[in-house]
Amino acid sequence: MSNRLADKVAIITGATSGIGEATARLFIEEGAKVMIAGRTADKGEAIAESLGEHCAFQRADVLNERDIEALVDATVSRFGRVDCLFNNAGAPDRGSLETVTEEDFDYSLRLLLGSVVFGIKHAARIMKPQGGGVIINNSSIAAHRFGQGGYLYSAAKAAVSQLTRNAGVQLGPHGIRVNAISPGAIATPIFWGGSARANTLADEDNARKLEKLERNLARATPLPRSGVADDIAQAALFLASDAGSFINSHDLVVDGGRIAQFFERPAE
Ligand SMILES: NC(=O)c1ccc[n+]([C@@H]2O[C@H](COP(=O)([O-])OP(=O)(O)OC[C@H]3O[C@@H](n4cnc5c(N)ncnc54)[C@H](OP(=O)(O)O)[C@@H]3O)[C@@H](O)[C@H]2O)c1
């Protein structure tokens, strides 16, 4: 299938790696114009160039509301409107129950929850007068079960899932659908320190880590394979497209069955 996002304009945060990058590739294949964002300008510009004239990169640190505001405004200047915002940027959190500091708290909550709060605020500012749009928030199965993510990470993601339900009810009357995706274990650099650490390693090292991770995750998922970034991109496409036009305030778990029963398949 193709052109499921024909004439749509999307913003994807955290599109310099993993799930965001895979979603940008798929959205472009499906006919969208896509503004990708992240902090790593050289990577973001290279990805945008590889995706052609319908893709552009804007540097944005989602810890800052003004960067999010500028990202939304730059998208309107470049592509004329905003039909979809994927609030996807994220990283492993810092601190544990015993060691957590105020700095850890401020960082994790601003990154994982604040970015979604301010993304929704600035997307709604454009989508309301347009008469509609779609907002997708990347939550996690860590929002729903113990042991699937860090201490603050899990709490922030639970807040993202609830924020999604509330925002969908408030924005639904304006034709704006707000949904979350809760990915299970998806093989990306987030498992070895996030994109910031992956940027410090050679391509071969990152490729080796990804391969090993996929083997390990395949043993810890009821479906006998690891989740991959494209699994979440496909879910985002479904929610962003007209196929998802009656889905609002929903949190779509995409995890191969992992939260139904966590288990470990014996090594062969
Ligand atoms: N992989 C999984 O198993 C999994 C499971 C559940 C949920 N998720 C969620 O999926 C999302 C994407 O994660 P991923 O697995 O694709 O990880 P990833 O490969 O490490 O990618 C993370 C992305 O977030 C961006 N980012 C991090 N901090 C940022 C900041 N302050 N400002 C702007 N961008 C920032 C990074 O870009 P720069 O480094 O260029 O800034 C990068 O593009 C996250 O929200 C994560 O919590 C992942």
PDBQT file of the ligand as one rigid body, heavy atoms in Angstrom, charges set to zero:
ROOT
HETATM    1  N1  LIG A 301      13.027   0.957  22.245  1.00  0.00    +0.000 N 
HETATM    2  C1  LIG A 301      12.126   0.524  23.121  1.00  0.00    +0.000 C 
HETATM    3  O1  LIG A 301      12.122  -0.648  23.559  1.00  0.00    +0.000 OA
HETATM    4  C2  LIG A 301      11.055   1.467  23.615  1.00  0.00    +0.000 A 
HETATM    5  C3  LIG A 301      10.013   0.917  24.389  1.00  0.00    +0.000 A 
HETATM    6  C4  LIG A 301       9.021   1.766  24.854  1.00  0.00    +0.000 A 
HETATM    7  C5  LIG A 301       9.043   3.123  24.555  1.00  0.00    +0.000 A 
HETATM    8  N2  LIG A 301      10.065   3.617  23.806  1.00  0.00    +0.000 N 
HETATM    9  C6  LIG A 301      10.070   5.059  23.535  1.00  0.00    +0.000 C 
HETATM   10  O2  LIG A 301      10.285   5.295  22.162  1.00  0.00    +0.000 OA
HETATM   11  C7  LIG A 301      10.860   6.598  21.982  1.00  0.00    +0.000 C 
HETATM   12  C8  LIG A 301      12.018   6.512  21.014  1.00  0.00    +0.000 C 
HETATM   13  O3  LIG A 301      13.041   5.711  21.577  1.00  0.00    +0.000 OA
HETATM   14  P1  LIG A 301      14.034   4.786  20.724  1.00  0.00    +0.000 P 
HETATM   15  O4  LIG A 301      13.905   3.432  21.306  1.00  0.00    +0.000 OA
HETATM   16  O5  LIG A 301      13.825   4.999  19.291  1.00  0.00    +0.000 OA
HETATM   17  O6  LIG A 301      15.433   5.361  21.251  1.00  0.00    +0.000 OA
HETATM   18  P2  LIG A 301      16.689   5.993  20.497  1.00  0.00    +0.000 P 
HETATM   19  O7  LIG A 301      17.059   5.166  19.319  1.00  0.00    +0.000 OA
HETATM   20  O8  LIG A 301      17.709   6.212  21.562  1.00  0.00    +0.000 OA
HETATM   21  O9  LIG A 301      16.148   7.386  19.949  1.00  0.00    +0.000 OA
HETATM   22  C9  LIG A 301      15.812   8.433  20.830  1.00  0.00    +0.000 C 
HETATM   23  C10 LIG A 301      15.546   9.710  20.025  1.00  0.00    +0.000 C 
HETATM   24  O10 LIG A 301      15.149  10.740  20.958  1.00  0.00    +0.000 OA
HETATM   25  C11 LIG A 301      15.913  11.907  20.699  1.00  0.00    +0.000 C 
HETATM   26  N3  LIG A 301      16.147  12.680  21.924  1.00  0.00    +0.000 N 
HETATM   27  C12 LIG A 301      16.644  12.281  23.113  1.00  0.00    +0.000 A 
HETATM   28  N4  LIG A 301      16.733  13.323  23.964  1.00  0.00    +0.000 NA
HETATM   29  C13 LIG A 301      16.269  14.409  23.287  1.00  0.00    +0.000 A 
HETATM   30  C14 LIG A 301      16.106  15.787  23.607  1.00  0.00    +0.000 A 
HETATM   31  N5  LIG A 301      16.428  16.276  24.811  1.00  0.00    +0.000 N 
HETATM   32  N6  LIG A 301      15.605  16.616  22.663  1.00  0.00    +0.000 NA
HETATM   33  C15 LIG A 301      15.284  16.144  21.430  1.00  0.00    +0.000 A 
HETATM   34  N7  LIG A 301      15.403  14.854  21.055  1.00  0.00    +0.000 NA
HETATM   35  C16 LIG A 301      15.899  14.005  21.982  1.00  0.00    +0.000 A 
HETATM   36  C17 LIG A 301      17.225  11.403  20.109  1.00  0.00    +0.000 C 
HETATM   37  O11 LIG A 301      17.785  12.388  19.248  1.00  0.00    +0.000 OA
HETATM   38  P3  LIG A 301      19.128  13.220  19.553  1.00  0.00    +0.000 P 
HETATM   39  O12 LIG A 301      20.068  12.325  20.293  1.00  0.00    +0.000 OA
HETATM   40  O13 LIG A 301      19.584  13.657  18.193  1.00  0.00    +0.000 OA
HETATM   41  O14 LIG A 301      18.638  14.378  20.364  1.00  0.00    +0.000 OA
HETATM   42  C18 LIG A 301      16.760  10.203  19.279  1.00  0.00    +0.000 C 
HETATM   43  O15 LIG A 301      16.397  10.618  17.987  1.00  0.00    +0.000 OA
HETATM   44  C19 LIG A 301      11.224   7.088  23.394  1.00  0.00    +0.000 C 
HETATM   45  O16 LIG A 301      10.245   7.979  23.867  1.00  0.00    +0.000 OA
HETATM   46  C20 LIG A 301      11.194   5.807  24.216  1.00  0.00    +0.000 C 
HETATM   47  O17 LIG A 301      10.943   6.054  25.562  1.00  0.00    +0.000 OA
HETATM   48  C21 LIG A 301      11.071   2.823  23.325  1.00  0.00    +0.000 A 
ENDROOT
TORSDOF 0
